[in-house]
Structures are given as structure tokens and as C-alpha cells.
Amino acid sequence: MDEPTAGRQVLRVKREAWHGSAGRRRARLAALAACLAAGPAASQDFLLPLTGAGGDPQTAVAQSRTSDQVSVTNKGSIESSLGPDGDPLGLRAYLAQRGITYVLTYIGEGLADVSGGLKRGATYGGRLDAGLDIDLDRFMGWEGARLHTDFFQIHGHGMSRSFVNNLTTVSGIEALPSTRLFELWVEQNFWDGKVSIKIGQVSADTEFAIAQSGVVFLNAGFGWPNVGAVVMPSGGPIYPLATPAVRVKYVPTDALSFQAAIFNGDPAGTPYPDDGTDPQRRNRHGTDFRVNDPALLIGEAAYAYPSLPGMTGLPGTATLGAWHHFGRFDSPRLDSVQGRLLADPEASGIARRFRGDSGVYAILDQTLYNEPGAPGEGASAFVRLSAVPGDRNLIDLYVDAGIAYKGLIPGRPNDTAGLGVIHSRIAPAARAFDRDALALGTGTGPIRSSETVIEATYQAEIVPGFTLQPDLQFVMRPGGGLPDADGRRIRNATVVGLRATVNY
């Protein structure tokens, strides 16, 4: 079998393998046979994940090799570059035969604010991810079930927290130093994988609201729409704080999927009135397992289409989702006594509370160009929009978009270049509070409007499982236009950085 034919067969098998456990086993055996017949190049492709970010079919040709998003299975392992030392004593192979697999990923990055922001300076941050999966069918005869858990060791200091003070965190790994449990769940598949139920400690950003073409970027906003991270209690059930949840997913066809989940709506518990303590300190090690807070419901439908009209052979994914939180949310402008303005010196200082909060989001993720004769290389782009009510949230509109190109430089088929933009609009009530404060003489700062971030990045694969990624971000109006110590708007910030990722 010639190599291009084998490559096409492997890709076909990957698509077929998206369904249930029995189908996956048959497909993987077929793919293995095809790869062995085709030689080393196709065998290397067989080692790649069968799905894209979030577990859906990969339709973005430019999905990067590594990412800080936990929704992404990093492609390649440095084990293959270490020769006989890649699997000491054959332990990894021994465990895999019994259905136990583990992945270790280290992400280390240096970032520097070279102009603007709160102050100039440099930081180093790192995160060690230890993930464990157990196929419970092979391990103990529990058909269609698997167990998954993740642990993080997070260290270093955050660029956004210490230097930039922006809404969309500069790095997706930024968090307070800690060793913490992240996810711990069991998933059961039914009807050859068409239906699955996941129960345990779950993070919403591993499956919901994911843009495949956006996983190459460093800024955390490209991982989870920042409107949710800013407005939900304790930042919502996302990195680094997962929470108890139940998720149900239905996959009627290869192209269509529906999923819904109920989460405990506050992973750290927010005292009222809020005492200002950081949620990551309130749930320091991820082991609070809170179940008594108001619930968060999320639902999502995704359609992976083969191509749009006039774009033959260029696949994409359209996603539509919505969420509702049953908690209480503070008005950014009005107090709880007779609807007075919070900026009024005679106001109570306690904000009016609204019952519940909701949001909607939509994503279009599209392959734009395939390199001729080079499967897996080309350009893909995405646009994502999210909106929430403006009377009880700091942000009411979030939009991000980006384009990524895999194999842009000849001879570098696994490198990915990306250019993206994020725009977060300050809600009308929050802007009105700033105007009230100026009019009543209780404020001297500027009126907040919006924050925009532009990011350019290039991820280079040095060897399978090891990437280096220089990055440049320009943050306009950090915090939406927050004042500095002198009451003037914080200056636009320029952040440069270099990330190294090792996957084993």
C-alpha cells in the first residue's frame, strides 16, 4: 500500500472510530494493520488522537500539536525520542495491556511585560499535569466504562495578576501555586457509544464552548469564553477549579452531537458579602467537592459538517450553547435600598441582587485551506461569540476570532502559527456606575469601555512530544480601562513570552 493511500485509510478509520468502545476497538485494529503495511510514516500518524479538542471529530486542520487546554490530548510523546529509556522496565507497556494509561505533561513559560500595564516585569510559571485513564472493561470487566483523573502541580507567578491586571488572563496555565486535584470522574457508554454519562468532579472547559482552531494560543480567553469566567461565582467550574457534575452526551450520527450537564455552581463557595478572598485559596487543593451551592446548567449542540457551500472538502464545526446559573448576582450599579445608586455616598453599599443569570454562545470553526499533497497541513479559522444580561454582569458581550496555519514553513509540517483577537465589552450598568461616580464626586477614574487583546504565536515541534512557542500579546485598555494609582487609565500592555511543553 502506498503512503498517501494508507494516510487516507487512517483518516477514514479515525472518523469511524469516534463512536462506541466496540467500534473503536475494531477501527483501531484495522488502522494498525493499515499502518504496519504502510510503514513508519503512517504508523506515527496512528499514534495521534482520533478526535479533536473536546472529544468531537477534528475538523480544524490546524489544531496544534500541544496546548495548555485540558480539553486537548497533546499529540506525540517524547517517549519515542528517548529510545530504550522511553519506557523504563517496560512499565508503561505493561500497564497499557491492562487498560491503564498515564500522561505526564510539563508546561513552562517565561513572560515579560515590556511596556504598559500596571508595571513592567518578568515572571516564570509552570504546570505539571499528571493524567490517569483506566479502561474499566479491560481492567475489571466493567464494559463501556472508564475512569479518569488529573492532578496539577502549579508554580511560579502570574503575569496578569502581578503586572497587567487584565480581564483575559495572559496565560492559560496561570493560577496560584498549588498542588491540586483537578478532575475525577467515571464515564459510562451505552448503545455502542451513542450515549455516555459522566459523573464526578468535572471541569466545564474540557467539553463545552471549545474552538478547535483556538487551542494553539496562550491567552486563557481562547480556551473558555471570558464572559463566563468573569461573571460566574468563583470564576465558574473551569481551570483550575473543577466541581461535582453530571454530564450526558448523545451522538446520533458521526456529524451531530448533543450534550448537557449540571454542575455545582460555585467550585469554591462565595461568602456574602464577598470578603475578597481568592477562590483558589478557599478551595486550595481541589478537594472540597461542594454539592450544596446553586446549580449551573449547560447545554450544547454541535454539527461537524463536511464542507460549506462552495468550499468542497473543507470541513468545519458549528456549535450553539446556552447556560443558566440559579444563584444570585449583584447589580454593578444599584444598591439594595430603594434602587439608589451604589456610587451615591448615602447608598447602603450593598448591591441589589438578581435571581439567576443566563448566557448564550455560538462558535463557527472552519478549515480554510488544505496544503496540496500534504494531509494534515493547512489553515483553519474560528469565530466565537458569547452574551449575557448587562444589568447583573461586568461584561455583557465577548467575541474572539483567530486563524491558525499548520505547516506554514516548508519542511516544518507539525509547526503551527496563529493570530487571534479577543474583545470583551464592559456592560452598560458597569459603565453607568463609572459615570455616576464622576457625577457624584465619589470617583476620579476613567469610564471603562472594553478590553481587546491581540495575540501572535508560533508553536515549533522540536521532536515529537516537545514544542517551543514564542508568543506576543498586545492588551488594549487592561481591565476594560481601569485606573492606575494616579487615577489615569492603565496603559496598553505589550507582553512577550516563550513557552516550552514536554509531553510523555
N, C-alpha and C positions, 0 to 999 in steps of 0.2 A: 504493500500500500504506500503511495507517495505521501510526502509530508503534508501538503495542503489538504488532500483528501482526508487524511487522518485528523487534521486540525478541525475540519468541518464536522467530522463524525463526533469528535469530542465535544464540540459546542452543542451539537444536537442532543447528545446524551446528557449534557449538563441541563439543558432545558427540560428534558423528560424527567430528570432526577429531582425536580423541585417538589414533586408530590411525595406521598407517604413513605414509610420506612421500608416496606417490601419493595415498592417501586425503586427506591433509592438503591437498595442492595443489588437488584437486577441491573440497574443502569450502571452502577459503579463497576460491576464485573465486566459488562460489555465495554465500558470505557477503558478499563485496564487492559483488556485483550487488544483493543484498537491501538492503545499507546505502546504496548510491547511490540506490536507488529510494525509500528511507525518509527520507533527508535527514540533516542533521548529527548529530542525537542518536544515531541508530543507527550512523553512521559512527564516532563516538567510541567506541562500545561495541566495534566491530570491532577497534579497536587494542588491546583488553585481551588478556591471555594466555588461551589456550584451556584451560589446565589450572590446577589448584591447586598449593599448596606440595608440593614433592617430585615433581612431574610426574604426579600422579594426577588423576582427574577432580575438579573443585572441587565438593564437596558442602556446604561450610560457607558459608552466605550472608554471614556477617560476616567473611570473610577481608579483612584490612585492605589499604589501598592501597599502603603501603610497609612494609618490615620490614628488620631487620638480618640476618635469616637468609638465607644464601646459597641456600637451597632455594627461595626465593620470587623470582619475577620481579616487580619493582616495577611497579605499574600506572601508566600515564601517563608522559609525558615533558614536561619544561619546554620542550622544543623548540617545542611548539605555541603556547606563550605568548610566544615571542620573535619571532614573525613572520618576516620575511625573514632575520633574523640567526640563526634557529634552525639553519640548515644552511649555514654559510659556504661559498661557492663550489660548493654542491651536492655536496660530497664524500660526505656520508653516503648520499644517494640513489644516487650513482654506485657506491659500494661495495656497497650493498644489491642492486643489479641483478646484481652478480657473486657474490652469495652471502655477502658479508662484512658482518657487523653488529657493532657495538660499543655498549656501555653504560657510562656513567660515573655513579657514584652516590657522593655525599658525605654522610656522616652525622656531624654534630657535636652534642655534648651537654655541658651543664653539670650537674653533680651535686653535692649538698651533704648531708653527714651533719649534721643539725641537732640530734640527740641520740643518746646511746648509742654503741655500737661501741667501737673502740679509742680513738678521739679524734674530735673534731669537726673539720670542714674541708670544703673545696670543691675540685673538680677540673674540668678540661676535657679531653675526649678526642675524637678524631676518626678517621675511617677513610675513605679514598678507595678505592673499588673500581673497577677497570678490567677489564671483561669483554669477551672477543672470541669470536665464534662464526663459523665458516666452514662453509657448506653445501658439502661437497666434491663433491657431484653437480653443482651449478651452477658451482663454481669450476674443477673439473678433470675432471668426468665420472665421479667415483667414486660410483656410485649407492648411496643409502641410508646414506651416511656423513657425519659432521660432526666438526669439531674444536672444542674449547672450551678456553679458558684464562682464569684470573683472576689479577690482581695486586692487592696491597693496599699502601697507604701508611698506616701506623698511627702515631698520635702522641698525646701527652698522657699523663696518669697515671690509674691505675685506682682507682676508689672502693673496691672490695673489698680490693684488695691493700694500699692505704695507710691505710684508715680503718675498715673494717667487719670484715674478717677472717672472712667468712662462707663457707659451702660453695658456695652457689649464687650465682655472680657477679652483682652488681647489674646490669651491662650486658653485652649480647651482643656488643659490639664491644671490650670491654676486653681488652687484650693489651699486651705490652711494645712500646715504639716500635720500628718496623722497616719496611723496605720488603721485601716478600717475595712470592714466587710461592706461590699457593695451589693451584689445580687446573690440570692439563694432561692432557687425555685425548682419545682418539678413540672415537667410538661408531659401531657398525655395526648397521643394522637389517636384518632378514630377514623374509620372508613378510608383506609389506605392514605391517611394524611390529609384528607379534605377538611377535617375538623380537628382543632387542637385546643386544649385548655391548659393554661399555665397558672400555677398557684404558688405563692411565696413572696419573697421580697424582690420587687421588680422596679426597674427604672424606666420611666415613660420614654426617654430619648433613645432607647435601644430599638424601638419598633415604630414609634409614631412620629409623623412630621419630618421624615428624613428625605433629604435631597442627595441622591447618589453622586451627582457631579460636584457636590459641595464638600465632600469628605476630605479633600486634599488640603483645605485651608486650615490655618492655625486658630483664627479667631473663633471663640466659643459660639458666637451668634450663628455661624453657619451650621452648627450641629443641632441646636434646638431654637425655634423662633424666640427671640429675646423678649417678645411681649409676654410670653408665658413665664419666663424665668424672672422677670421684673415684678409681675403683678401677683403671682401666686404666693401663698404663705410659705415662708422659709425657702422661696425660690422654686417650689414645686418638686415633685418626685423625679429629679434628674440628677446627673452627676454633680457633686459626689454623694448625694443623699437619695438612695432608693427607699422604698416603703412597701409594706404589705399590700398585695394587689391580687386580683383575679383577672386574667385576660383570656378571651375567647376569640378564635380566628377561624373563618370559613373560607375555603379556597375552592369554589365550584369548578373553575377551569384554570388552565395554565396562565391565563391573562388577567383574571379577575380575583380580587381578594377583599374580604370584609373583616374588620376586627374591632373589638370593643373591650374596654377594661374599666374596672372600678378600683381606684386607689384610695388608701388613706390619704386625705387631702393635705396633710401637714407633716412632712417627714421629721420635723424637729420639735414641733409644738411651740406655738407663739403665745406668750403671755399677753394679757390685755389689762391695761395698755401696754404696748410693746416696750420692753425695757432696753431695747437696742443691742442686746447680746447677739452674737453671730450664731445663726442656726447650726453651723458646723461645730460650734463649741457646745451647743445644747445636746447634739447627738454626735458626740466626739468620735465614736468608733463604729457607727452604723449598726448598732445592736439594740436600739430602743424598741424596734418592732411595734410602733404605735398603731393602734386599731380603733381608737375612740374619737378621732378628730372628724370633722365634717368631710364627706366623701368628695372625690373628684371623679367624674365620668368622662371618658374619652371614646369617641368612635371615629372610624376612618374607613374609606373605600378607596381602592387603588386599581387602576386599569393599566396593564402593561401591553401596549399596542405595538404591532409590527412596524408601522410607519404611519405618518400623517399623509394626507393627500398631496401628491406632488413630491414626496420625499421617500421614494421606494427604497426599502432596505435600511432605513434609518429608524430604529425603534425608539420608543420613549415610554414614560410613565406619567399618567395624570392621577393626582391624589386630591381628595377632598375630605376634610376632617372637621370635627367640632368638639368642644368640651364644655362642661358645666361644673362649677365648684359650688358646693352647698354651704360654704362658710359665710362669714360676714366680712365686708370690705369697707374701708374708710374712704370718705369723700376727701379729695385733695383740697377742697375749697371751703366747705360749710362745716359749722360746728353742730353739736347735738342739741343746742338750746335755741329754739325758735328760728333755726336756719340762719343764724348770724354767720358773718364771715370769719374764718379762722384767723385772718390777718388783723382783725379788729382787736385792739388792746382789751376791750371789755368782753370778748368771747370767752367761752369756758376753756378753750384749749383742747377739748376732746372732740374729735371729728364725728360728724354724722356717720352712721353705719348703714350700709345697704345689705340686704339679704341676697346672697348668691352673686355669682359672676359667671360670664359665659364668653366664649370666643370661637371663631371660625378660622380655618386656614385652607389654602389651596396651593398646590405645587404642580408645576409642569417641568419635567426633566427629559431632555431630548438629545439624542445623538445627532450631530450636525454633519459629520464627515467621517468616512472610513478611509484610511490610507489604502490605496490600491495594492493588492497582493500582500497586505500586512494585517491579518486578522488581529483584533485587539488594540489597534492603534488608530488614533483619530481624535476628533473634537466632540465634546458634548457640553450642553449648557442647561441651566435651570433658572427658574424664577419662582419665588415663594412669597406669599402674602398672608398676613395674619392680622385680624382686627378684633377689638374688644370694646365694650362701652367706655365712653370718655368721661362719665361722671364719677367713676369709682376706681380709676386706674391712672397711674403715672404716664403710661404710654397707651395710646389707643390704636396706633397703626404701625405695623412692622413690615418692611419689604426688603428682601435680599435677592441678589441675582449674581450669576457668575458663569464663566466659561473655563473649561479645562481642556488641555490638549496632551494626550499621551503619545510619546514617540515624536515629539516636535523636532528634536535634533537627530539627524541621520546617525544610525549606529547606536542610538540610546532608546530602544523600544520600550523600556519599562520606566522611563522618566516621565513625570507629569508636571506641566506648567499650569498655573491658574491665575486668573484675575477676577476679583469679586468685589461687590459693593453691598453695604448694609445701611439701611435708613430706618431710624426709629423716631417717630413723631411724638412729641410731648402732647398729652391730652388737653383739650380745651379748659377743663376745670383746673388743671395744674398751672396752665399759662395764666388763667384768670387770677389764681392766688398770687402770682408774682405781681400782676398789675395792681391787685388790691393792696398788697404790702407797700408798694411805692406810693399809692394814693393816700394811704392812711399813715404813712411815715414810719411803718414798722419794718421796712425793708429798704435796702440800698443797692441790691444786686440787679443784674440784667434779667430780662424776661426770657425764660427758657423757651426754646422752639423745637429743636430736633438735634439728633446726633447722626452723623454719617461717617462710615468707615470704608476706606478703600484698601484692599489688600492685594499684593502681588507676591506670588510664591513659586518656587521651583523645587520639586522633590526629585532627587537623583538616587537611583538604586546603585550602590557601590558593589554589593554582592547580594544574592537572594537573602532576604531577611535583614538587611542593613541598609538604611537610607539616610542621606543628609539633605537638609532642606533649609536653604536661606529664605528669609521672609522680610517683607517690607509692608508696614501698615501706616496709613495716614488717617488720624482721627480728627474730624472736624466738629467743633463745639462739644468737647467732652462733657458727659452728663447732660446733654441737651442744651448746654450753655450755662453751667454752674459758675458761681462767682469764686474767685480765689480769696486769699486772706485780705486783699485790699479792696474787695468788692467789685473787681473787674472780671469779665468773662475769662475763664481758663483758656489759655491759648491753644490753638490747634497743635496736636502732638504728632511727632514722627517717631515710629518705633521700628528698629531693625533687629533681626534675630537670626539664630541658627539652631535648628533642631536636629538631633540625631535619634534614630529609632532602631532598636535591635529587637528582632522577633525570633523566639526559639520555640 
